[in-house]
Amino acid sequence: MRLLCLLFGFTLAVAVVRTQAQSLDSLPFAVHQTIDQEKGSGIPKLVDTYHWGGTTIYCIEIDIEGVPDTELHIADSGKLIRIDRLREPSEESD
């Protein structure tokens, strides 16, 4: 039973280390520049990090009018890796 609890605790600790929430103030300058270029009228809200190939990737959620709209994945060098749209584009009437 102790071994099971120890394994569970270790697994939980590894999961916490792999994905860490950070404040916007703690991001590298290059990441801030990319956010400013890509956010449009949105407001950066949530930051998570993960590691990929020896590089730290910052995942930033951009909210528009209080609703999550876009997720930017940016390398610590400032390179934009991926953009995910979190909501469907509104249909324009013809």
TORDOZA-308402 format. One record per residue (C-alpha): residue in one letter; x, y, z. Coordinates in steps of 0.001 Angstrom, whole numbers, plus 500000, padded with zeros to 6 digits. Layout:
<recs>
AXYZ
...
</recs>
This chain:
<recs>
M500000500000500000
R502849502377500815
L504483501581497510
L501273502412495674
C501005505764497469
L504669506484496728
L504202505732493029
F501087507913492877
G502926510798494550
F505888510461492182
T503608510409489125
L501773513500490351
A505055515343490974
V506289514537487462
A503024515794485950
V503320519068487862
V506890519584486655
R505981518867483009
T503244521523482792
Q503654524649484861
A501464527711484892
Q503385530993484798
S502584534659484983
L502869536839481900
D505495538956483661
S507904536018483863
L507970535298480113
P511091535951478011
F511178539212476061
A511074537405472693
V507865535613473745
H506303538948474752
Q507127540392471328
T505445537473469541
I502372537756471764
D502103541479470949
Q502338540725467212
E499749537928467236
K497145538869469854
G495226541405467784
S492526542949469988
G492671540034472433
I494033539936475954
P496609537307476980
K495276535493480033
L496651532048480765
V500183530729480351
D501273527100480543
T504650525688479620
Y505865522362478308
H509142521050476996
W509606519798473452
G512959518718472057
G514950520575474707
T513009523812474159
T510500525422476478
I507200526103474731
Y504818528686476161
C501117528117475571
I499247531429475896
E495466531740475838
I494137534905474200
D490667536052475272
I488399538330473251
E485539539958475154
G486203537611478080
V485903534435475978
P488890532193475144
D489524532687471428
T493050531639470492
E495897529618471919
L499442530537470861
H502320528076471225
I505574530049471275
A509148528781471720
D511399530507474248
S513224532062471256
G509998533857470281
K509257531616467278
L505554530990466787
I505068527217466729
R501303526855466413
I498022528782466586
D494868527007467780
R491463528635467329
L489355527823470394
R485974528827469024
E484279528502465693
P484419531522463401
S481078533305463239
E479210532841459998
E478847535994457976
S475496536636456417
D475459537257452673
</recs>
